[in-house]
Amino acid sequence: MSGRFQLAVIIGSTRQGRLGPAVASWFSDQAAARDDIDVDLIDLADAEAPIGPRLAAADAFVVVTPEYNHSFPAPLKHVIDAFSVEWQAKPAAFVSYGGISGGLRAVEQLRQVFAELHVVTIRDTVSLHGIWSHVGPDGRLIEDAARAGAARAMLQRLVWWARALRTARLATPYVA
């Protein structure tokens, strides 16, 4: 596969006062800086936007999720369960945030759920521990070289899997 591919960045929280849009905006900027990615930012709080066709069009996914009660948000689970073939044989990566765990417990549960949908999850994640210290007074994430480096590394691996899986899906339709 050559050229560009479609990356769906999904904001997994719909709570009032959530930080997901700030985290997703930062990550989308990191992804859009590459010349091989078109970003589609999907906000689950936007009830008007159709989700299924956008998931189907995606070559890869990045789920931006907080950790709520040692898990991921119910609206995210609903969207995952509402679709099946739209997810299959595509890679997914995670940007998580929260308190001391940085959302990693939510990511571990998401890996199990996505495995059932035949999604290849990327080992590398971007995890924001103590999320409140990462947000500036303007509501945007404070620039951080280590976080940006983690995002670049994760995107590099996600691109590799997106290319490999798109090539495979084009050669042989995937049947779950």
N, C-alpha and C positions, 0 to 999 in steps of 0.2 A: 504494500500500500504506500502510495506516495501522496503528497499534498496534505491538505488540512483535514481535520476530523472534528466532529461535534462533541463538545463536553457539556453535559448537564450538571450544573452546580446546584444542589438542592438544599434549601434552608429548611431544616427539619423541625424547627420550633415555631409555634404560632402564638405563644404566650404574649400578653401585654408586657411591654418593657424588655423584651428579649434582646439579646446581643447578637443573635444570628445574622441579621442583615449587615452589621458592621464586619463580622468575621468573614461572611461570604463575599462582601464587596472587596475586602482586602485580598482574599484568595483569588477571586475572579480577575482582579488586576494582575496578580502574579501569572495566572494562566494566559491571559490575553496578551501578555508581553512576548509570548512565544509566537513564532510565525507559522505554526502548524496546528493551532487550536482556535476554534470558534466557540465562544462561551455562551451558553443559554442559562441564565440565572432563573431558577424556578423557586418561587416563594410559596410555600404551602399555605400561607395566610391569605394569598390572593385567590379567593374562591371563584373569581370570574375566569381565570386562565385555565384552558383545558390542559391536563397534564399528560394523558396517555399518548397523544401523538408526539409530544416533545420527548417523552421517554423512548418511544420507538425510534425517533430520529437520532437519538444520541448514540455515539460510538463508545462512550465511557461516562462514568458518573463520579462525582465527588459529593459526598454527603457531609454537610456541615451540621453537626449535632451537639447539643448540650447534653449533660448528664442530669436527668431528673430521677431522684430516688434510686440511684444505682443502675439506671437503664436509660433508654432513649425515649423521646416523646411519642405519645399515642398517635398524634396526627401523622407522624412519619411511618409508624407501623401500619396505619390504615392505607396509606398510599402504596407502601410496599406490597401489602396483601391484595390490593385492588387490581393489580396488574401482574402478569406472569411473563408472557413471551417478550414483552417490551424490555425486560431486564436480562433475558437469557443470553449466555455466551458473550457477555460484555464485562469489562473490568470496572471495579469500583474502588475508590480510595476514600479516606475519611479525614476530615478536619474536625477535631473535637475540642470542646472547651468546658470548663467548670471550675470547681474548687480545687482541692488538693490533688484529685485524681486526673484533672484535666479532661474529663469525659471519656477516659480510656475504658471504663467499665461498660459504657454505652456502646463503644466500638466493638468490644469483644462479643457482646450480644448481637450486634448487627452482622458480624461475620457469620454467626450461626444461621441467622435468618436468610442472609443472601446466599449461603451455600445451598439451601433448599431450592432456590430459584436459579441455580446453575450460573451464578455470578462469580467471577474470579475476583477476590478481594486482594488488594495490594498490601503487602506487609508493612510498608512505610506509612506513617501517619504524621499529621501535624497536630500537636496537642498543646492547648493553651491552659496551663495550670494557673489558678488564681486569676481568672479572666479579667476581673475588675482592674487589676494592675496593668493590663495591656491596652486599656481604652483611655484615650485622651479626653480632655474637656470638650472637644468638638464632637465626641461620639464615634470617632474613627480609631482604628487600631494604631498605636504608636509604632513607628518604624523600628524593626529589630532585625539585624543581620542574620542571627542564628535562625530565627523563624523563617525568614525569606529563603535561606539556604535549605532548610528542611522542605519547604514548599517546592523548590526547584528539583531537589532529589526525588521527591514523591512524584512530581509531574513527569520526570524523565522515565521512571519505571511505568507509570500509567500510560504514557505514550507508547512505550514498547509493547505493552499488553494490548492496547487498543489497536495497534497495527497488526499484531499477530492474530488477534481474534477476528478483526474485520476481514483479513485475508482468508482465514479459515471459513468464516460464514459465507463469504462470496464463492469459495471453492465447493463447499458442501453445506447445504442448509442444516442448521442445528435442530435436532429433535430431542426434546427432553423426555 
